């Protein structure tokens, strides 16, 4: 059974870089039927798609964050990562990693438990 | 970007009631709509994909319908465990976007 788990610092200062990792277990990150995505949820903006990566390394980003976001993948460790640079209080949110199933209307069918990131001086 | 507008914002219902939530995208998106349920402190859970396909393991009282610019999630007989927030999401094009959510509360 595929499971995802986020890890990373929960508290950052403004201008620092947010770095999160999503560990994938119970399946391979090189599955051709999967995209690996990051989504965040804050009270002010609801659920916001950040971007995704395919096992080949091809990335897709939300243009609202694109200039600050990098998503990468490490197939040898079966994990993928999110970096957001120059964070502000607006980046305070619950961050989820997800599997997006190709073919099933590209739906987010597997979610990590989420990790809270707070940006505060 | 495709904006997803859900209605109502919230609703109160009794156990056993039939509940309907609507989602309208800002432009036509064929059947590329998915529905999720989220309980407090938990990740969203996929209920319906492709507008009307029931995700494995989801009770049959949940159903979805619609295409183009008008989509509906229906709970045929509301159960105590169904009190949660529901979101629609479009997968027609990037950026992938969600509705603002509909909170279903106990009456």
Interface residues (C-beta under 8 A of the other chain):
Chain A: X46 X47 X48 X49 X60 X62 X63 X64 X96 X101 X104 X105 X106 X107 X108 X109 X111 X112 X113 X114
Chain B: X31 X32 X33 X34 X36 X42 X43 X44 X45 X46 X49 X50 X51 X53 X55 X87 X89 X91 X94 X95 X96 X97 X98 X99 X100 X101
